[in-house]
Amino acid sequence: MNQNNNNTNTNNPLPGGIILDAIKDKNAIIMATNIRFIPGIAKGILQAAKDTDTPVMIEIARSECNLEGGYIGHTPKTFAENIINAAKETKNTKWALHADHIGIKYGTKEEIEETKKLIKAQIDAGFTSFAIDASHIFNFNGKTVIEELEGNIKATKEIADYIKNECDKYGLKNFGLEVEVGEIGRKDNNGFIVTSVTESVTYIKELNKLNVYPHTLAISNGSTHGNIYTNGNISNQISIDIPQTKKIAEALKSEGFNTRIAQHGITGTPLKFIKSLFPKGDILKGNVGTHWQNILFEILEKNETELYNKIHNWVLEKYADKEKTNEEIFGKNAKFALKEFFEELQNIDEKTINILEEKAYNDAVMFFKAFGCLGTGSYINTN
Ligand SMILES: [Zn+2]
């Protein structure tokens, strides 16, 4: 059991809420990095954060890491242990460990109970921040917005209360809490289905009435998870609806809610675009996931060619699709190789790990600059 969050002399993760509250009105976005492959990358990011005094979140989603191992082959316990070790090595004290997309798709009793088991394991392992994602539960026959969102609100409330109770057992106050309305990346014939202002305000208002006060709200605003492709070639992510995001953030603020936006699916967004167009402070948390996995495969291709070729062939064979280019098949499915080649990936050359670490370090600093959070560690009061 790792929960030991009141002791700031350790390198254990801080309660997520401490970081989010501290940066909330500082015109900055906290970077939440979802690294599916740990060696080199975790240490590089945490070292960059330490050296530049920048708070950072390390996160992992339910599909990736769960009691059965998820598609990266880690349980919450083994994942947390590895990340906490990297924090110790880098002496980083201003970071949080976030459970991304705790997905609840139907809200059935059975699913809620399974979800609680996962959350218990995450809290026992040392996670200090949680994203409840019940956005999939949507009543298309609802006559009002509240009716449409009722299932999402109910599941979110039940899970939020469970998190609070479990955290209380460890004396963990101000854990980070993220909730979601509008499924990210969902499209219809007219393109992305973007979350509305009314949906966002109603959702948070109803949760507040039930004593659930999220730090951040994830919305569907035109981004997609992972790499994106146009005509089979990798392309930039520039479909994020910035004006709509600002409108929602402003509406939440004008209602007096303490909830800001969590931006998902940032991989592929040009740094210049993030720097100049992302509304810092309206967006408080920015998730960068697949980027780190892209780094892994770029570096493996050059430095561990034999293993890279094995992985490449496995992905192309297993996920063969005549309609798609090899680049797209690999870019979208390589994540599933992480578990298949777990042992071999854990045993890559020390030299390769150092290259990964250096690249992760440099890229983290570039993201911190674009997010406007570089050096904001001084706002965090750890006493
Ligand atoms: Zn996401």
Residues whose N, C-alpha, C, O or C-beta is under 5 A from the ligand:
A	BS01	ZN	H264 G265
